[in-house]
Amino acid sequence: MNLGTDRNPVKRVTTFQKLERLIIKHPKKLLILVLLLTAYYFCLPKQLFNAPHATVVESRSGKLLGALIAEDGQWRFPVVDSIPHRFETCILNFEDAHFYLHPGFNPVSISKAFIANILAGKTVRGGSTLTQQVIRLSRNHQKRSYWEKVKELVLATRLELRYSKKDILKLYASHAPFGGNVVGLEVAAWRYFGMHPSQLSWAEAATLAVLPNAPSLIYPGKNQIKLRNKRNKLLQKLLENHHIDSTTYQLALLEELPKKPFPLPDTAPHLVQYLAKKSKGKRILTPLDEKLQININAIVNRHYNSLKQNQVYNAAVLVMDVKSRKVLSYVGNTPTDKEHEKDVDMVQANRSTGSVLKPLLYTAMMDAGELLPNMLIPDVPTQIAGYTPENFNESYSGAIEADKALAKSLNIPAVRLLQSYGLEKFRDQLDLFNLRGLNRPADHYGLTLILGGAETNLWDLCKTYASLASTVNHFNETSSEYFNKEFSEPVLTLDSVVDFGAKSTVKTIFDAASIFLTLETMKKVNRPEGSESWEFFDSSKQIAWKTGTSFGNKDAWAIGVTKDHVVGVWTGNADGEGRPNATGLTSAAPILFDVFDVLPRSTWFQKPEDEFVDIKVCSESGYLATQICPITVVSIPKKQNYVKACTYHQLVHLNPQRQFRVNSSCADLSETMSESWFVLPPLMEFYYKKGHPTYKALPPFLDNCKETNTSVMEFIYPRNGSRITLPKNFEGKKNELIVKLAHSKPETPVYWYLDEKFIGETINFHEKGLIPQPGNHRITVVDALGNEVVVTITLE
C-alpha cells in the first residue's frame, strides 16, 4: 500500500468542498473581494513621479562635472543611488524612527496626531511616515483632508509591497523639497554646502534633514534662529540615541548655517549642453577624468589671457584615449563673455580645416603605392587651372622630400600631390572618416580641399587621428590583423564599450605601415617657439603632431598623437573674425604641449614589421633606384608600388679635366669621363640651389660641341595658358605685368620678345615689366646660346 501519497484524502476533499460551497453561496462577496484586491494591486501608478529631472553629468569617479536645470525650472536631480549614513540617521530620527518596522503607516503616530489635532482644534501634529510622505510628494501635495489621508495610507502600504525600504528612502531623499527651487538631497548638499551628500558633516546632514519639514527656513538671512533650533534639537536627539558622542555634538553645535547658495560645479559646461541634447533629464556617468579636466581648464584659461591680447577670444580642447576611444577631457570654450560667444561649443563647431588634412593625403598616397617618404616633390610657383597656391612663408624650395614637405606643412607640394593622386579619389576616401561639415562634392572644393577649403570639427578630427593610431596599435597587438570597425565614434558614457568589429587581414582604410610612416613624419615637426630644445630632455614625450591655419587666420589648429592619447586644440574667434599672427604654431600648439605635459608619458608606436618591405631607392631623389643612382635601402609599405624610377639622374660625359661636358660631336667618347649627375629642371633648380649650396649645376659644353635638347630655361611667371587681369594703382593706371624666367646659367644674356617684337635684354636677373593691351599675347625668350622658350597668355 502507498499510504504516503494520500494520508488524509477526506480532509483534502473537505477543503475543496468548503471552497466550492463558499463560491456557490457568496459569489458577490467573492467578486467584490477580487475586485478590491485588483484595485489595490493597480492603485499605485507604475511611474510614481513624472516631474522632469535635471541633466546631471559626472566624471568617471562619480564627481559632479555640471548639470542643466530641469524643464520646469527646478533643480531636481535623478533618483540617487544611495543614501549617506549620516543623512539617513538624521532623517529617521527626525521624521520616522520606526521606518524599518512599520508596513507603510504607524498606527501609534496616527493616533497621537489625531488626538492632538482634535484637542487643539487645528492641525498641530502630523503622523505621516516617510512612506506616506513619498506618496504625498508624488501626488503633488493634494489638499489635506481625512479622505486624502486614507488614500495616502492605502497607497503607502502598496508602496511598501512594491519597493524595499532603502528604495523608498531614496525616493524620499530625491523628491523632498529643500527650499526655493531645490528639490532632493543631492542638489541641496551642493547648493547649500558645495559638496556631495556623502561629504556632509553631522551638523550639515541634520540641517538638511529638518528642511523638508519647513523648507522656507533656508532662505538666506531669514529664520536662522528657527532653523538653528530645529537642527540643534535633532543633534540633541542623535546624542541621546547614541548616534554621536558628546564631542561630536558640541562641535556640531558650533557649525554655521549656510549663508547663501553655492553655484553647482561647472567643470565641463559645454559637455553638459552637448549630452543634454540626447540624454536630457538623465544622470550621465562619463569617462572624463575630473582632475585632468580641471588642469586643462586652467591651461585654457591661462592661454586665453594671452590670446585675448591679440583679440582671439575662443579656444577648445579635446583629449581622447586611443585604446578605448573614451573622451578624457572636453573643453568647449574659454571663460570669455557672451559678446564673444562663450556658450558656443567649439569642439562641435565646423571650421575651416587649414592643413590638418595633409597627413591623411600623405597616408593615402603611401597606402596606394604612389608616394615614398623621401620622394622629391616640386615646390615652385604653381598655377593649376587658374588656382595659384602659395606657401605660408611665401617662399619656394624648388624641390623637397615628401616627408619634409609634410613636416613643414608646405602648401604647394600638398596641392601638387593632391592633383597627382586625384581630387575625386581623395574626396571619396574622406567620407570613410565621417567628417561632419565635409559634405560637398569634390568639384566644390577643388584643390583647396587640402589647404582648408573644407570644414570639419575638433570632435571628428580627434576621432580620425585616434583611429589611425589605434590601427597601428591593434596591428601590433594582434597577429598582424585589422579590425573592420576601427574608425568608430568617441565614447562619452562610462558604461559604453567600442565595438571594433571582427579581425581581418584586410586593412580598414589605410594599412598600418603607411600610418606608421605618417606618424613618424609628424614627429619631426619643429615645436613652437620656446620648446626647440625639448628633444634633449629625458622627460620629453615623443608626439606626432600637426598644425593648421585657415585662410585669413580665422582658425588655428593643433592635433597631437601618441600611442595612448590624442589631443586636439582649436583657437580663433567663434564669429569667424581672423587675427594677424593667430596661427596653429603660435596659438594652438603651445596649448597642445601644455596639455601633453599633464598627461601620462607614452612609449612610441611599435613598427608594424609585417607590413614593411625593403627596397632600393635613389638616395638623392627618393624615387626607385636606377643603375646610375646612388642607392639607399628604405622600408616602405608592402604593396604594389607605382612610384617611377628616378629621372633626375643623368649620365653625362666630361672631358678628362671634368670641366666641360662633351658628346660625340666634339670628342671621342672612349676618352671621356662618364659620371652620374643629379639634375633638376631649370625652374626647380633655380630655387633648389638657393637652399642647397652643395648642389652642382651641369657643366657647360665645350665650345665646339653641339648641345643636346636639355632644357636650360623655364618661365617662373606667367605659366603657359594663363588668364591675367592687371590691377590698377592709386593713380588709376594699370600696374605692369612682371614676367620672370629661371635659367640654369643666370649670367647668360637673355632676349625678350612680345608678339615677335623685341622688348629688351636681361643678364643675371631675368625679369621684365610689360603692359600689354587686352587680348592674346605670345612671350618669347631666347638666350645667347640659342635656347628658346615660349608662353601664351590672355590679358583681360
FENURWO-V261579 format. One record per pair of residues at least 4 apart in sequence whose ideal C-beta (glycine too) atoms are under 6 Angstrom apart, sorted by the first residue. I is the first residue (numbers start at 1). J is the second residue. D is the distance in whole Angstrom. If there is no record, write none. Layout:
# FENURWO-V261579
I | J | D
I | J | D
This chain:
# FENURWO-V261579
21 | 25 | 6
26 | 30 | 6
39 | 43 | 6
43 | 158 | 6
44 | 155 | 6
44 | 158 | 4
48 | 138 | 5
49 | 138 | 5
49 | 175 | 6
52 | 70 | 4
52 | 71 | 4
52 | 72 | 6
52 | 281 | 5
53 | 70 | 6
53 | 76 | 6
53 | 78 | 5
53 | 281 | 4
54 | 67 | 5
54 | 69 | 6
54 | 70 | 5
54 | 75 | 6
54 | 76 | 6
54 | 77 | 6
55 | 68 | 4
55 | 276 | 4
55 | 280 | 5
55 | 281 | 6
56 | 67 | 5
56 | 77 | 5
56 | 283 | 5
57 | 65 | 5
57 | 66 | 5
57 | 272 | 5
57 | 275 | 6
57 | 284 | 5
58 | 62 | 5
58 | 64 | 6
58 | 285 | 5
59 | 63 | 4
59 | 65 | 6
59 | 288 | 5
59 | 290 | 4
60 | 287 | 5
60 | 494 | 5
63 | 290 | 5
64 | 265 | 5
65 | 267 | 5
65 | 268 | 5
66 | 266 | 5
66 | 268 | 6
66 | 269 | 6
66 | 272 | 4
67 | 264 | 5
68 | 272 | 5
68 | 276 | 5
69 | 75 | 6
70 | 74 | 5
70 | 76 | 5
73 | 181 | 6
74 | 181 | 5
74 | 183 | 5
75 | 181 | 6
75 | 182 | 5
75 | 187 | 4
76 | 183 | 4
76 | 184 | 6
77 | 184 | 5
77 | 186 | 5
77 | 187 | 5
78 | 283 | 4
79 | 170 | 6
79 | 174 | 4
80 | 170 | 6
80 | 173 | 6
80 | 174 | 5
80 | 186 | 6
83 | 87 | 6
83 | 88 | 5
83 | 169 | 5
83 | 173 | 5
84 | 197 | 5
84 | 198 | 5
86 | 200 | 6
86 | 202 | 6
86 | 205 | 4
87 | 205 | 5
89 | 243 | 5
90 | 205 | 5
90 | 206 | 5
90 | 209 | 4
91 | 95 | 6
91 | 209 | 5
92 | 96 | 6
92 | 99 | 5
93 | 237 | 5
94 | 209 | 5
94 | 210 | 6
94 | 234 | 5
95 | 130 | 6
96 | 129 | 5
96 | 130 | 4
98 | 102 | 5
98 | 106 | 6
99 | 130 | 6
100 | 165 | 6
102 | 106 | 5
103 | 157 | 6
103 | 160 | 6
104 | 131 | 5
104 | 156 | 4
104 | 157 | 4
104 | 160 | 4
105 | 129 | 6
105 | 153 | 5
105 | 156 | 6
106 | 129 | 5
109 | 127 | 4
110 | 127 | 4
113 | 125 | 5
113 | 126 | 6
113 | 127 | 3
116 | 124 | 6
116 | 125 | 4
117 | 123 | 5
117 | 124 | 6
120 | 124 | 5
128 | 132 | 4
128 | 133 | 5
130 | 172 | 5
131 | 156 | 4
131 | 159 | 6
131 | 168 | 6
132 | 152 | 5
132 | 156 | 5
134 | 168 | 6
134 | 171 | 5
134 | 172 | 5
135 | 152 | 5
135 | 155 | 5
135 | 156 | 5
136 | 152 | 6
137 | 175 | 5
142 | 148 | 5
152 | 156 | 6
163 | 167 | 4
163 | 168 | 5
170 | 174 | 6
172 | 176 | 6
173 | 185 | 4
174 | 184 | 5
176 | 212 | 4
177 | 183 | 6
177 | 212 | 6
177 | 215 | 5
178 | 182 | 4
178 | 188 | 4
178 | 211 | 5
178 | 215 | 6
179 | 215 | 4
179 | 218 | 4
182 | 187 | 5
182 | 188 | 5
182 | 191 | 5
185 | 197 | 5
186 | 197 | 6
187 | 191 | 6
188 | 192 | 6
188 | 208 | 5
189 | 193 | 6
189 | 195 | 6
189 | 197 | 4
189 | 200 | 6
190 | 264 | 5
191 | 261 | 5
191 | 262 | 6
192 | 258 | 4
193 | 204 | 5
194 | 262 | 4
195 | 199 | 4
200 | 204 | 4
200 | 205 | 5
202 | 244 | 6
202 | 248 | 6
202 | 252 | 5
203 | 252 | 4
203 | 255 | 4
206 | 231 | 5
206 | 234 | 5
206 | 235 | 5
207 | 231 | 5
210 | 230 | 4
210 | 231 | 6
210 | 234 | 6
211 | 215 | 5
211 | 218 | 6
217 | 223 | 4
217 | 226 | 6
217 | 227 | 4
220 | 259 | 6
220 | 260 | 5
223 | 227 | 6
224 | 257 | 6
227 | 257 | 6
228 | 232 | 6
232 | 253 | 6
235 | 249 | 6
235 | 252 | 5
238 | 243 | 4
238 | 244 | 5
239 | 244 | 6
239 | 249 | 4
244 | 248 | 4
244 | 249 | 5
248 | 252 | 6
267 | 293 | 5
268 | 293 | 6
268 | 330 | 5
270 | 332 | 2
270 | 345 | 4
271 | 330 | 4
274 | 345 | 6
275 | 279 | 5
275 | 284 | 5
276 | 280 | 5
279 | 284 | 6
285 | 494 | 4
286 | 492 | 6
287 | 326 | 4
287 | 494 | 5
288 | 293 | 5
289 | 328 | 5
292 | 328 | 6
292 | 329 | 5
293 | 329 | 5
295 | 598 | 5
296 | 317 | 6
296 | 329 | 5
296 | 331 | 6
296 | 595 | 6
299 | 594 | 5
300 | 304 | 6
300 | 315 | 6
300 | 331 | 5
300 | 334 | 6
301 | 335 | 6
303 | 307 | 6
303 | 591 | 5
304 | 334 | 4
307 | 312 | 4
308 | 313 | 6
310 | 579 | 5
311 | 579 | 5
312 | 571 | 6
312 | 579 | 5
312 | 582 | 5
313 | 336 | 5
313 | 340 | 4
313 | 573 | 6
314 | 333 | 6
314 | 334 | 6
314 | 346 | 6
314 | 573 | 6
314 | 574 | 5
315 | 334 | 5
315 | 571 | 4
316 | 332 | 6
316 | 346 | 4
316 | 347 | 5
316 | 458 | 6
316 | 570 | 5
317 | 331 | 4
317 | 569 | 5
318 | 347 | 5
318 | 458 | 5
318 | 462 | 5
318 | 568 | 5
319 | 328 | 5
319 | 329 | 4
319 | 567 | 5
320 | 327 | 6
320 | 462 | 5
320 | 466 | 5
320 | 490 | 6
320 | 566 | 5
321 | 326 | 5
321 | 328 | 6
322 | 466 | 5
322 | 469 | 5
322 | 470 | 5
322 | 564 | 6
325 | 490 | 5
325 | 491 | 5
325 | 498 | 5
326 | 491 | 5
327 | 490 | 5
327 | 492 | 6
332 | 345 | 4
332 | 346 | 6
332 | 347 | 5
333 | 342 | 6
333 | 346 | 5
336 | 340 | 4
336 | 342 | 5
337 | 342 | 6
338 | 342 | 6
341 | 574 | 4
344 | 574 | 5
346 | 570 | 6
347 | 458 | 5
347 | 459 | 5
348 | 457 | 5
348 | 459 | 6
349 | 457 | 6
350 | 437 | 3
350 | 455 | 4
350 | 457 | 5
351 | 455 | 6
351 | 555 | 5
352 | 452 | 4
352 | 455 | 6
352 | 550 | 4
352 | 555 | 5
353 | 357 | 5
353 | 452 | 5
353 | 454 | 6
353 | 456 | 6
354 | 452 | 4
354 | 548 | 3
354 | 549 | 5
354 | 550 | 5
354 | 555 | 6
354 | 557 | 5
355 | 409 | 5
355 | 548 | 4
356 | 546 | 6
356 | 548 | 4
356 | 557 | 5
356 | 559 | 6
357 | 450 | 6
358 | 406 | 6
358 | 414 | 5
359 | 518 | 5
359 | 546 | 6
361 | 418 | 6
361 | 450 | 6
362 | 406 | 5
362 | 518 | 5
363 | 367 | 6
363 | 510 | 5
363 | 514 | 5
363 | 515 | 6
363 | 518 | 4
364 | 429 | 6
365 | 370 | 5
365 | 371 | 4
365 | 421 | 5
366 | 371 | 5
366 | 514 | 4
366 | 517 | 6
366 | 637 | 6
367 | 510 | 5
367 | 511 | 6
367 | 514 | 4
369 | 639 | 5
369 | 640 | 5
369 | 641 | 5
369 | 642 | 5
370 | 642 | 5
371 | 402 | 6
372 | 622 | 5
372 | 636 | 6
372 | 643 | 5
373 | 402 | 6
373 | 403 | 4
373 | 517 | 6
374 | 401 | 5
374 | 622 | 3
375 | 402 | 5
375 | 622 | 4
375 | 623 | 6
376 | 399 | 4
376 | 621 | 5
376 | 622 | 6
377 | 400 | 6
377 | 402 | 5
377 | 405 | 5
377 | 413 | 4
378 | 399 | 6
378 | 416 | 6
378 | 684 | 6
379 | 396 | 5
379 | 397 | 4
379 | 400 | 5
379 | 410 | 6
379 | 412 | 5
379 | 413 | 5
380 | 396 | 5
380 | 683 | 5
380 | 684 | 6
381 | 716 | 5
381 | 717 | 6
382 | 412 | 5
383 | 388 | 5
383 | 719 | 4
387 | 447 | 6
389 | 411 | 5
389 | 412 | 5
389 | 415 | 4
390 | 394 | 6
391 | 410 | 5
391 | 411 | 5
391 | 412 | 6
396 | 687 | 4
397 | 691 | 6
398 | 684 | 5
398 | 687 | 3
398 | 688 | 3
399 | 680 | 6
399 | 684 | 5
399 | 688 | 5
400 | 404 | 5
400 | 405 | 5
401 | 622 | 6
403 | 521 | 4
404 | 408 | 6
405 | 410 | 5
405 | 413 | 4
406 | 521 | 5
407 | 521 | 6
407 | 524 | 5
407 | 525 | 5
411 | 451 | 5
414 | 450 | 5
415 | 447 | 5
417 | 421 | 6
418 | 447 | 6
418 | 450 | 5
421 | 426 | 6
423 | 442 | 5
424 | 442 | 5
427 | 442 | 4
430 | 438 | 6
432 | 509 | 5
433 | 464 | 5
435 | 456 | 4
435 | 460 | 5
436 | 460 | 6
437 | 455 | 4
437 | 456 | 5
438 | 454 | 5
438 | 456 | 5
440 | 444 | 4
445 | 449 | 4
445 | 453 | 5
445 | 454 | 5
448 | 453 | 3
449 | 453 | 5
449 | 454 | 5
452 | 550 | 4
452 | 551 | 6
456 | 460 | 5
458 | 568 | 5
458 | 570 | 5
461 | 559 | 6
461 | 568 | 6
462 | 566 | 5
462 | 568 | 4
463 | 490 | 5
465 | 559 | 6
465 | 561 | 5
465 | 566 | 5
466 | 566 | 4
467 | 486 | 5
467 | 487 | 4
468 | 515 | 5
469 | 561 | 5
470 | 474 | 6
471 | 486 | 5
471 | 512 | 6
471 | 515 | 6
472 | 512 | 5
472 | 515 | 5
472 | 516 | 5
472 | 605 | 5
474 | 478 | 6
474 | 483 | 6
475 | 480 | 6
475 | 512 | 4
475 | 608 | 5
476 | 606 | 5
476 | 608 | 6
480 | 610 | 4
481 | 503 | 4
481 | 505 | 6
482 | 504 | 6
482 | 507 | 5
482 | 508 | 5
483 | 500 | 4
483 | 501 | 5
484 | 501 | 4
484 | 502 | 5
484 | 504 | 5
485 | 500 | 5
485 | 501 | 3
486 | 508 | 4
488 | 498 | 5
491 | 496 | 5
507 | 511 | 5
510 | 514 | 5
510 | 515 | 5
511 | 611 | 6
511 | 637 | 6
512 | 608 | 4
512 | 611 | 5
513 | 608 | 6
513 | 611 | 4
513 | 612 | 5
513 | 637 | 4
514 | 637 | 5
516 | 608 | 6
519 | 544 | 4
522 | 544 | 4
522 | 545 | 6
522 | 546 | 6
523 | 542 | 6
523 | 544 | 5
525 | 545 | 6
527 | 531 | 4
527 | 534 | 5
528 | 585 | 5
528 | 589 | 4
528 | 590 | 5
534 | 540 | 5
535 | 540 | 6
541 | 596 | 6
541 | 601 | 6
542 | 604 | 5
543 | 560 | 5
543 | 562 | 6
544 | 561 | 4
545 | 560 | 4
546 | 559 | 5
547 | 558 | 5
547 | 584 | 3
547 | 585 | 5
547 | 589 | 6
548 | 557 | 4
548 | 584 | 5
549 | 556 | 6
549 | 583 | 4
549 | 584 | 5
550 | 554 | 5
550 | 555 | 4
552 | 578 | 4
553 | 578 | 4
553 | 579 | 6
553 | 582 | 5
554 | 572 | 6
554 | 576 | 6
554 | 578 | 4
555 | 572 | 5
556 | 571 | 5
556 | 572 | 6
556 | 582 | 5
556 | 583 | 6
556 | 584 | 5
556 | 587 | 4
556 | 588 | 4
557 | 570 | 6
557 | 584 | 5
557 | 588 | 6
558 | 569 | 4
558 | 584 | 5
558 | 588 | 4
558 | 589 | 5
558 | 592 | 4
559 | 568 | 5
560 | 567 | 5
560 | 592 | 5
561 | 566 | 5
562 | 602 | 4
563 | 602 | 5
563 | 603 | 6
563 | 605 | 5
564 | 602 | 4
565 | 599 | 5
567 | 592 | 6
567 | 595 | 5
569 | 588 | 4
569 | 591 | 5
569 | 592 | 5
571 | 587 | 4
571 | 588 | 5
573 | 577 | 4
582 | 587 | 5
584 | 588 | 5
585 | 589 | 5
611 | 638 | 6
612 | 635 | 4
613 | 638 | 4
614 | 633 | 5
614 | 635 | 6
615 | 636 | 6
616 | 625 | 4
616 | 631 | 5
616 | 633 | 6
617 | 622 | 6
617 | 624 | 6
617 | 625 | 5
617 | 634 | 5
618 | 623 | 5
618 | 625 | 5
618 | 629 | 4
618 | 646 | 4
619 | 630 | 5
619 | 632 | 4
620 | 678 | 5
621 | 646 | 5
621 | 648 | 4
623 | 646 | 4
624 | 643 | 6
624 | 645 | 5
625 | 629 | 5
625 | 631 | 5
626 | 645 | 5
626 | 646 | 5
628 | 649 | 5
628 | 651 | 5
628 | 676 | 4
629 | 646 | 5
629 | 649 | 5
648 | 678 | 6
649 | 676 | 5
649 | 678 | 6
650 | 677 | 5
650 | 679 | 5
651 | 674 | 6
651 | 676 | 6
652 | 661 | 6
652 | 675 | 6
652 | 677 | 5
653 | 662 | 5
653 | 672 | 4
653 | 674 | 6
654 | 658 | 5
654 | 673 | 5
655 | 660 | 5
655 | 662 | 5
658 | 673 | 6
660 | 699 | 5
660 | 702 | 5
661 | 699 | 5
661 | 701 | 5
662 | 666 | 5
662 | 667 | 4
662 | 672 | 5
662 | 702 | 6
662 | 705 | 6
663 | 705 | 6
664 | 669 | 6
665 | 705 | 6
665 | 706 | 4
666 | 702 | 5
666 | 704 | 5
666 | 705 | 4
667 | 672 | 6
679 | 698 | 6
680 | 684 | 4
680 | 685 | 4
680 | 688 | 6
682 | 711 | 6
682 | 712 | 6
682 | 713 | 6
682 | 714 | 4
682 | 742 | 5
682 | 744 | 5
683 | 714 | 4
683 | 742 | 5
684 | 688 | 5
685 | 689 | 6
685 | 744 | 6
686 | 742 | 3
688 | 692 | 6
689 | 695 | 4
697 | 744 | 6
701 | 705 | 4
701 | 707 | 5
712 | 744 | 4
712 | 787 | 5
713 | 743 | 5
713 | 787 | 6
713 | 789 | 5
714 | 742 | 5
715 | 741 | 6
715 | 791 | 5
716 | 740 | 4
716 | 742 | 5
717 | 740 | 5
718 | 722 | 4
718 | 793 | 5
720 | 791 | 4
722 | 793 | 5
723 | 794 | 5
724 | 793 | 6
724 | 795 | 6
725 | 796 | 5
726 | 734 | 5
726 | 735 | 6
727 | 735 | 6
728 | 732 | 6
728 | 734 | 6
729 | 733 | 6
729 | 735 | 6
736 | 769 | 4
736 | 771 | 6
737 | 770 | 5
738 | 769 | 6
739 | 768 | 5
740 | 767 | 5
741 | 766 | 4
741 | 781 | 6
743 | 748 | 6
743 | 766 | 6
746 | 764 | 5
747 | 764 | 6
748 | 783 | 5
748 | 784 | 5
749 | 761 | 6
749 | 763 | 5
749 | 784 | 4
750 | 762 | 5
750 | 766 | 5
750 | 781 | 6
750 | 783 | 5
751 | 761 | 5
751 | 782 | 5
752 | 759 | 5
752 | 760 | 5
752 | 768 | 5
752 | 781 | 6
753 | 758 | 6
753 | 780 | 4
754 | 759 | 5
754 | 779 | 6
755 | 777 | 6
755 | 778 | 5
760 | 768 | 6
762 | 766 | 5
772 | 777 | 5
772 | 795 | 5
774 | 795 | 5
776 | 794 | 5
777 | 793 | 5
778 | 792 | 5
779 | 791 | 5
780 | 790 | 5
781 | 789 | 5
782 | 788 | 5
783 | 787 | 5
